[in-house]
Amino acid sequence: MAGRVWIEDGNAWRRIATCALDERSGSAAEQSRTQFAHAFSENEVSGRNGKTRAGQDEVLVRKEETLVREVAAPESGDAVWLWKRTAKRRQGGPGAPLSHGEGPHASLTAPPHGRGVWTLQLCGEPLTVRQTGGAEAQLRMAGVPIEPLDTRVRRCFVVPVLHLEALALRREELSAQRGAWPGRRAPVLPRPFGSAAAEASLPPQLQRRIERTAVRAVYALGLDAAEVELAVDDQGRTAVRTLQPPDPDSPLWAGAMQRMAAQYAEARSGAARSAELRLGADPEFVLLRPDGRVAAAARYLPKRGAIGCDSVRIGPRLRYPVAELRPDPQTSPSALAGALRGLLRQAADRIDASELVWRAGGMPVPGLALGGHIHLSGAWLSSRLLRLLDSCVALPLALVEEPAAAARRPRYGWLGDHRPQPHGGFEYRTPASWLASPAAARAAFALTLLAARETWAEPLWQEPLPAERAETVRAFYAGEHELLRNEVLRFAERLRATASYPGLAAEIEPLLEAIAAGKRWDAGADLRSRWRIPAP
């Protein structure tokens, strides 16, 4: 049965039991954690061969005085947590090794029917980013702050991260040796803090910033789980110091893995596949005076509502120079594009200044970055979906945006940038404002919908995604368009092989044709003319 989650410990596959997705507290939570621990520990053997007490899934045999768990899984559609030492992310394939390395984390090979196994990467060894050139380069490229060696650390925190979730946050005391871990640490307290005094000692905004930095660092390194140590200075600025391997047998990690296993099983179920997907967006644009200066959108538009304005902090004050459209969610790319055009018409009625020029894109004015966030509901927010959105949406759009838009990265628009929403969906925040081109907008919506529908599709499992390749990620941040173009066009052939592509091709193909021809959107033009909005 597909949808199971396993962990590889170097000697065996171990299946992770699922837990209910409802709220758990007290004894119920402890019971689920205990059951998880039993699933990991029931490996006694009687005689030469024996079965675990947990069921019929696993058989233990003794080989050269080492217990090796031989299983008939993982199968296609399952997920496997791998310890990443020298391992590379692999997506299964008949008989392909899912992990390789030295020591206890040696090769384990999926069964021949293991095609389409989703691999997630656990941090496999301690990693001090300033002493590991590859990790430091990856984090700097993605804009993740790293602690300088000559900076005195004021406070230090540890954040365990598992699959896009910050599980806890703990204040850490530094040892006498600079940068060293202080030995055995106290148990991590789940979020929020375990006492009112602890909560009061850390402002909520700073707590969120620390947790976001930890999640961002894990994602940027191609990992899915690690314990992240961060330094915080007197100004509240965060910086990553080290990453440590997690302990999956601890109650905190065990409970989190159970929840993730339950979410994955639900995402792979028939009910999830038939769920309605809805698209939304909140693209930004600016109003420019004839002299090139920005006219504050707040002079013409309210702060809230379907047609509003967004804030920018300038020193200690909040300003509202940016206009923002907030259409109702739609079920198709064409419907969402139509809703945006309707809002642009309404905005034109409210902004009665004929001398103003409306501009979008990534950075139409030096220093003012604009976003084209896309909202998605009805799909499980997974690292797999995020990396697919990076590959399907962010990389292609980067090839058609104006050259100045690259300056917004990595402070804005880094790969995997997302924010969960109260309604249960999330917003994908990496793209620049595609309002500069209606064709690019429709393609972005269609590719987002395709990624959500085809997250687990067979054609997309044949090899790593573009956003999983280090050289492609580097090309994205460095603006190396030739390498990026070749990778995107090659990946487009895999997209065309998915079941959803024929119904979305009319929106996607114009973007791919523009990429192949080396065309870009014209961010210097008034966007109203591109959307057929009459100017006053």
C-alpha positions in Angstrom: 0.0 0.0 0.0 1.5 3.3 -1.1 1.8 6.3 1.2 3.9 4.7 3.9 6.9 6.5 5.4 10.2 4.7 6.3 13.5 5.7 7.9 16.8 4.2 7.0 19.3 3.7 9.8 22.2 2.3 7.8 21.2 -1.3 8.6 17.5 -1.5 7.9 14.3 0.1 6.7 12.0 0.9 9.6 8.4 1.9 8.9 7.0 4.9 10.8 3.6 4.4 12.3 1.1 7.2 11.7 -1.0 9.0 14.2 -4.3 10.8 14.1 -4.2 14.3 12.7 -6.5 15.7 15.4 -5.2 17.8 18.3 -3.3 15.7 20.8 -2.4 16.5 24.3 -1.5 14.8 27.6 -1.7 11.1 27.7 -2.9 10.7 24.1 0.3 12.4 22.8 2.5 10.3 25.1 0.7 7.2 23.9 1.3 8.0 20.3 5.0 8.6 21.0 5.2 5.4 22.9 3.7 3.5 20.1 6.2 5.1 17.7 9.1 4.1 20.0 7.8 0.5 20.0 7.7 0.5 16.2 11.4 1.3 16.3 12.5 -1.0 19.0 10.7 -4.3 18.4 13.5 -6.1 16.7 14.1 -9.1 19.0 14.9 -12.3 17.2 14.3 -15.9 18.3 16.6 -18.3 16.6 18.0 -17.7 13.2 14.8 -16.2 11.7 11.9 -14.5 13.3 9.1 -12.0 12.9 8.6 -8.8 14.8 5.7 -8.6 17.2 4.5 -5.6 15.3 3.1 -7.5 12.3 3.9 -9.2 9.1 5.7 -6.4 7.3 9.2 -7.1 8.4 11.4 -10.2 8.8 14.7 -10.2 10.7 17.6 -12.4 9.7 21.0 -12.8 11.2 23.9 -12.1 8.8 27.5 -12.1 10.0 26.5 -11.4 13.6 24.6 -8.2 12.4 20.8 -7.9 12.5 19.6 -6.8 9.1 15.9 -6.0 8.6 14.7 -7.3 5.2 11.4 -5.9 4.0 9.2 -6.0 1.0 9.0 -2.2 1.0 9.5 0.7 0.4 7.3 0.5 -2.6 6.4 3.0 -5.3 4.5 5.9 -3.7 6.3 5.5 -0.3 8.6 8.0 1.3 12.0 7.2 2.9 14.0 9.4 5.3 17.8 9.0 4.5 20.7 10.0 6.6 22.6 12.5 4.4 26.4 12.1 4.7 27.9 11.6 1.3 24.5 10.6 0.1 22.8 12.2 -2.9 19.1 12.7 -3.3 17.7 10.0 -5.4 14.1 9.3 -6.5 14.2 5.6 -6.5 14.3 3.9 -9.9 14.4 0.1 -10.3 17.2 -1.2 -8.0 18.8 2.2 -7.6 20.7 2.8 -4.3 18.8 5.3 -2.3 21.8 6.0 0.0 25.5 5.6 -0.1 28.3 6.5 2.1 30.8 5.3 4.7 30.4 3.6 8.1 27.1 2.5 9.4 25.2 4.5 6.7 26.2 2.3 3.8 24.2 1.6 0.7 20.7 0.4 1.0 18.9 -0.6 -2.2 15.2 -0.3 -2.9 13.5 -3.4 -4.3 13.1 -3.5 -8.0 9.5 -2.3 -7.6 10.7 0.7 -5.6 10.3 3.2 -8.5 8.9 6.5 -7.4 10.1 6.5 -3.8 10.2 10.0 -2.3 13.4 10.5 -0.5 13.8 13.0 2.4 17.2 14.0 3.7 18.1 13.9 7.4 21.3 15.8 8.4 23.8 12.9 8.9 26.7 14.6 10.6 27.6 17.7 12.5 28.1 20.7 10.2 29.8 24.0 11.2 28.9 26.2 8.3 32.0 28.5 8.5 34.3 25.5 8.4 32.4 23.7 5.6 33.0 25.6 2.3 30.1 23.9 0.4 27.5 24.6 3.1 28.7 28.2 3.6 28.5 28.9 -0.1 25.0 27.3 -0.4 23.7 29.4 2.5 25.2 32.6 1.3 23.9 32.1 -2.2 20.4 31.7 -0.8 20.7 34.7 1.4 20.7 32.8 4.7 22.7 34.8 7.3 25.9 33.1 8.6 27.6 34.2 11.8 31.0 35.8 11.2 33.8 34.2 13.2 34.9 37.5 14.6 31.5 38.5 15.9 30.7 38.1 19.6 27.6 36.0 20.1 25.1 37.4 22.6 22.5 34.6 22.6 22.3 31.2 21.0 19.3 29.1 20.2 18.6 25.6 18.9 15.7 24.9 16.6 14.9 21.3 15.5 13.4 21.4 12.0 11.5 18.6 10.4 9.9 18.9 7.0 9.4 22.7 6.9 8.3 22.8 10.5 10.2 24.4 13.5 9.4 21.9 16.2 10.8 23.8 19.2 13.1 26.6 20.3 15.5 26.5 23.2 18.0 28.9 24.6 21.5 27.4 24.5 24.4 28.2 26.8 27.8 28.5 25.0 30.7 26.4 26.2 34.0 27.8 27.0 35.4 26.7 23.6 34.3 29.1 20.9 31.6 27.7 18.8 31.5 24.3 20.5 28.4 22.6 21.6 28.1 22.4 25.4 27.9 18.6 25.6 24.7 16.9 26.6 21.7 19.3 26.3 18.4 19.5 28.2 15.4 18.1 26.4 13.9 20.4 23.8 10.6 22.0 24.7 7.9 21.9 22.0 6.6 25.1 20.7 5.5 27.3 22.3 7.9 27.7 25.3 7.2 25.6 28.3 6.8 28.5 30.8 5.4 32.0 30.8 8.8 33.3 32.0 10.5 31.8 29.0 7.9 33.2 26.6 8.2 36.7 28.1 12.0 36.6 27.6 11.8 36.4 23.8 9.5 38.7 21.8 7.2 36.7 19.4 8.6 38.5 16.4 12.1 37.5 17.2 11.0 33.9 17.9 9.4 33.8 14.5 12.5 35.2 12.9 14.7 32.6 14.5 12.4 29.8 13.4 12.1 31.1 9.8 15.9 31.3 9.5 16.3 27.7 10.7 13.7 26.4 8.3 15.2 28.4 5.5 18.8 27.1 6.2 17.6 23.4 6.2 15.8 23.9 2.9 18.7 25.8 1.3 21.1 22.9 2.1 18.8 20.4 0.4 17.9 18.8 3.8 14.5 18.0 5.3 15.5 17.6 8.9 18.2 18.9 11.2 18.8 20.6 14.5 19.9 24.2 13.7 22.0 26.3 16.1 21.6 30.1 15.5 23.3 33.1 17.0 21.3 36.3 17.8 23.0 39.7 18.3 21.8 42.7 20.3 19.8 44.0 17.4 17.9 40.8 17.0 19.7 39.7 13.8 19.9 36.0 13.4 22.8 33.9 11.9 23.3 30.2 11.4 26.2 28.6 13.3 25.9 24.8 13.0 23.6 21.9 12.1 23.4 18.7 14.0 21.8 15.3 13.2 18.4 14.8 14.8 17.6 11.9 17.1 14.5 10.2 15.5 14.0 8.1 18.7 13.5 11.1 20.9 9.9 11.9 21.8 9.9 15.2 20.1 11.2 13.9 16.8 9.1 10.7 17.1 5.9 12.6 17.4 6.8 15.0 14.5 7.6 12.0 12.3 4.3 10.4 13.1 2.4 13.5 12.2 4.4 13.9 8.9 3.7 10.2 8.1 0.0 10.7 8.7 0.0 13.8 6.5 1.8 12.0 3.7 -0.6 9.1 3.9 -3.5 11.5 3.6 -1.9 13.4 0.8 -1.5 10.1 -1.2 -5.0 9.0 -0.5 -7.8 9.0 -3.1 -9.6 11.7 -1.1 -6.7 14.1 -1.5 -6.4 13.4 -5.2 -10.0 14.4 -5.7 -9.8 17.5 -3.6 -10.5 20.8 -5.3 -7.4 23.0 -5.9 -7.9 26.7 -5.7 -5.5 29.4 -6.9 -5.1 32.9 -5.6 -2.5 35.7 -5.8 -1.5 39.1 -4.5 0.7 40.8 -7.1 2.2 44.2 -6.6 2.8 47.2 -8.8 3.9 50.8 -8.4 2.7 54.2 -9.6 5.5 56.4 -11.1 5.4 60.1 -11.6 6.8 61.6 -14.8 10.0 62.4 -13.0 10.5 58.7 -12.2 9.6 59.0 -8.5 7.2 56.7 -6.8 3.7 58.0 -6.0 2.4 56.5 -2.8 -0.4 54.0 -3.6 -2.0 55.0 -0.2 -3.0 58.3 -1.8 -5.4 56.5 -4.1 -6.2 53.1 -2.6 -7.2 51.8 0.9 -4.8 49.6 2.9 -7.3 46.7 3.0 -9.6 45.1 0.4 -9.3 43.5 -3.0 -7.5 46.6 -4.3 -5.2 47.9 -1.7 -1.6 48.8 -0.9 1.3 47.1 0.9 3.7 48.5 3.4 7.4 49.1 3.3 9.4 49.9 6.4 11.6 53.0 5.9 13.6 53.5 9.0 11.2 53.4 12.0 8.1 54.2 9.9 5.8 52.2 7.7 5.0 53.6 4.3 2.5 52.3 1.8 4.0 53.0 -1.7 3.1 49.7 -3.4 -0.3 48.9 -4.9 -1.6 45.3 -4.4 -4.4 43.2 -6.0 -6.1 40.5 -3.9 -8.6 38.6 -6.1 -10.8 35.9 -4.7 -9.4 32.3 -5.1 -10.3 30.6 -8.4 -10.2 27.1 -9.8 -8.5 27.7 -13.1 -5.7 29.9 -14.5 -8.0 31.7 -16.9 -10.5 32.5 -14.1 -7.8 34.0 -11.9 -6.4 36.0 -14.8 -9.9 37.3 -15.5 -10.4 38.3 -11.8 -7.1 40.2 -11.9 -8.1 42.1 -15.0 -11.4 43.0 -13.4 -9.5 44.4 -10.3 -7.2 46.4 -12.6 -10.2 48.0 -14.2 -11.5 48.9 -10.8 -8.1 50.3 -9.8 -8.1 52.4 -12.9 -11.4 54.0 -11.9 -10.0 54.9 -8.5 -6.6 56.2 -9.6 -7.6 59.3 -11.5 -4.1 60.6 -12.1 -3.5 60.4 -15.9 0.2 61.4 -15.5 1.1 58.2 -13.6 2.6 55.2 -15.2 1.8 51.7 -13.7 4.8 49.3 -13.6 5.4 45.8 -12.3 8.2 43.3 -12.7 10.9 42.4 -10.1 12.4 45.8 -9.5 10.9 48.6 -11.6 12.6 51.2 -9.3 16.1 50.7 -7.9 15.7 49.4 -4.3 12.0 48.6 -4.5 11.4 44.9 -5.0 8.0 43.7 -6.1 6.5 40.3 -5.6 4.0 38.1 -7.4 3.0 35.8 -4.7 0.7 32.8 -5.7 -1.7 31.3 -3.2 -2.6 27.6 -3.3 -5.1 25.7 -1.2 -6.3 22.1 -1.4 -2.7 20.7 -1.6 -0.4 19.5 1.1 2.5 21.8 1.7 5.5 19.5 1.3 9.1 20.1 0.5 8.5 18.0 -2.6 5.8 20.4 -3.8 8.0 23.5 -2.9 10.9 22.2 -5.0 8.5 21.4 -7.8 7.2 24.9 -7.7 10.7 26.2 -7.7 11.4 24.1 -10.8 8.0 24.8 -12.6 7.4 28.4 -11.7 10.4 30.3 -10.3 13.1 29.1 -12.7 11.1 29.7 -15.9 9.9 33.1 -14.7 13.5 34.1 -13.9 14.3 33.6 -17.6 11.7 36.2 -18.8 11.9 38.8 -16.1 13.8 42.1 -16.8 17.5 42.0 -16.0 17.1 44.4 -13.0 14.8 41.9 -11.3 17.8 39.7 -10.4 18.8 42.4 -7.9 15.9 41.5 -5.6 17.5 38.1 -4.9 18.4 36.6 -2.5 16.9 39.1 0.0 13.6 38.6 -1.7 12.5 35.7 -4.0 14.8 33.0 -2.7 13.9 29.4 -3.7 11.3 27.8 -1.5 10.1 31.1 0.0 6.6 30.4 1.4 4.2 31.3 4.1 1.3 29.1 5.5 -2.0 30.9 5.5 -4.8 30.7 8.2 -7.2 29.2 5.7 -5.1 26.1 5.4 -3.3 26.8 2.2 -0.1 28.7 1.6 1.4 31.4 -0.5 4.4 30.8 -2.7 6.5 33.9 -2.5 9.5 33.3 -4.8 8.2 34.9 -8.1 8.6 38.6 -9.0 5.5 40.5 -10.0 4.4 38.8 -13.2 1.8 41.6 -13.7 4.3 43.0 -16.2 3.1 40.2 -18.6 -0.4 38.7 -18.8 1.1 35.7 -20.7 3.6 35.1 -17.9 0.9 35.4 -15.3 -1.3 32.8 -16.9 1.6 30.5 -17.4 2.6 30.9 -13.7 -0.9 30.0 -12.6 -1.1 27.0 -14.9 2.3 25.7 -13.8 1.4 26.1 -10.2 -1.8 24.1 -10.8 0.2 21.5 -12.7 2.7 21.2 -9.8 -0.1 20.7 -7.3 -1.9 18.1 -9.4 1.3 16.2 -10.5 3.4 16.3 -7.3 3.6 12.6 -7.2 3.4 11.9 -11.0 5.6 9.2 -12.5 7.2 11.4 -15.2 8.5 13.8 -12.6 10.3 11.0 -10.7 12.6 9.8 -13.4 15.5 12.1 -12.3 16.1 14.9 -9.8 14.2 18.1 -10.3 16.0 21.2 -11.6 15.7 22.9 -8.2 17.4 19.8 -6.7 20.5 20.3 -8.8 23.3 22.4 -7.3 24.4 23.8 -10.6 20.9 24.9 -11.5 20.3 26.6 -8.2 23.6 28.4 -8.6 22.6 29.5 -12.1 19.3 30.9 -10.7 21.0 33.1 -8.1 23.9 34.1 -10.4 21.7 35.0 -13.4 23.5 32.4 -15.7 20.6 32.2 -18.1 22.2 29.9 -20.7 22.6 27.0 -18.2 19.2 27.8 -16.7 17.5 27.9 -20.0 18.8 24.5 -21.1 17.7 23.0 -17.8 14.2 24.5 -17.9 13.6 23.5 -21.5 14.8 19.9 -20.8 12.5 19.7 -17.8 9.6 21.0 -19.9 9.6 17.6 -21.8 8.9 15.9 -18.5 6.1 18.3 -17.8 4.6 17.6 -21.2 4.4 13.9 -20.3 2.1 14.5 -17.3 -1.6 13.9 -17.4 -2.5 17.5 -16.6 -0.4 19.1 -19.3 -2.7 18.9 -22.3 -5.4 20.9 -20.5 -2.9 23.6 -19.4 -0.7 23.7 -22.5 -2.5 26.8 -24.0 -1.3 28.8 -21.0 2.1 27.3 -20.6 3.4 27.0 -24.1 3.7 30.8 -24.8 6.0 31.1 -21.9 8.2 28.2 -23.0 8.3 29.6 -26.5 9.5 33.0 -25.1 12.2 31.2 -23.0 13.4 29.3 -26.1 13.6 32.6 -28.1 15.3 34.5 -25.3 12.5 37.0 -24.9 11.8 39.0 -21.7 8.8 40.9 -20.4 8.9 44.7 -20.8 8.9 46.0 -17.3 9.3 49.6 -18.6 5.9 49.6 -20.3 2.7 50.7 -18.6 1.1 47.4 -17.5 -2.4 48.7 -18.3 -1.7 48.4 -22.0 -0.7 44.8 -21.7 -3.9 43.9 -19.8 -6.1 46.0 -22.2 -7.0 48.5 -19.5 -7.9 51.9 -21.0 -5.8 54.7 -19.6 -7.6 58.0 -18.7 
